[in-house]
Amino acid sequence: MPARSFAARLSAWQRAHGRHDLPWQRTRDAYRIWLSEIMLQQTQVDRVIEKFKEFLIAFPDFPALAKAPLPKLLRLWSGLGY
């Protein structure tokens, strides 16, 4: 089956050549994965790494993010694009 073959080759390539040290790769936490996906849609990986860490310090989970003061949220999001 061609699609399965492609998926297997792609997975093998990622294991051999992909990045394996990104902070959001070492978690199953839905908030951290979601946050990284949103950030990565807007800018480059290298730029997201530091922003991701800073953002998690300020807003470690969904409830903290929901209560975030808008000026602080925008300041921390600044530099990610949009």
C-alpha positions in Angstrom: 0.0 0.0 0.0 1.7 3.3 -1.1 0.4 5.5 1.6 1.6 3.2 4.4 4.9 2.9 2.7 5.2 6.7 2.5 4.2 7.0 6.2 6.8 4.4 7.2 9.5 6.1 5.2 8.6 9.5 6.7 8.6 8.2 10.2 12.0 6.5 9.6 13.4 9.8 8.2 12.2 11.7 11.3 13.7 9.2 13.7 17.0 9.5 11.8 17.2 13.2 10.9 14.4 15.0 12.8 14.7 17.1 16.0 14.3 15.1 19.2 15.1 17.7 21.8 12.2 20.1 21.7 10.5 20.8 25.0 7.0 19.9 23.7 8.2 16.5 22.5 8.8 15.3 26.0 5.2 15.6 27.2 1.8 14.2 26.7 0.2 17.3 28.3 -2.5 18.5 26.0 -2.0 22.2 27.0 1.8 22.1 26.2 1.2 20.3 22.9 -1.6 22.7 21.9 0.5 25.8 22.9 3.5 24.6 20.8 1.2 23.9 17.8 -0.3 27.4 18.0 3.1 29.0 18.4 4.7 27.0 15.6 2.0 28.1 13.1 3.3 31.6 13.4 7.1 31.5 13.4 10.2 29.4 13.3 11.1 26.6 15.8 14.2 28.3 17.1 12.1 31.4 18.0 9.4 29.4 19.6 11.6 27.5 22.0 12.4 30.4 24.3 8.9 31.9 24.0 7.4 28.6 24.9 9.4 28.3 28.1 8.6 31.9 29.1 4.9 31.5 28.4 4.7 28.3 30.5 6.3 30.1 33.4 3.6 32.8 33.3 0.7 30.6 32.2 1.4 26.9 33.1 -2.0 25.6 32.3 -5.4 26.4 30.7 -6.9 27.9 33.9 -3.9 30.3 34.2 -4.2 31.2 30.6 -7.9 31.9 30.9 -7.3 34.3 33.8 -4.3 36.0 32.1 -4.4 39.8 31.9 -4.5 40.8 28.3 -1.5 43.2 28.4 0.8 40.5 29.9 -0.5 37.9 27.5 0.2 40.2 24.5 3.6 41.1 25.8 4.7 37.4 26.1 3.2 36.6 22.7 5.0 39.5 21.1 7.5 38.4 18.5 5.7 35.2 17.5 4.0 36.8 14.5 0.5 37.9 13.6 
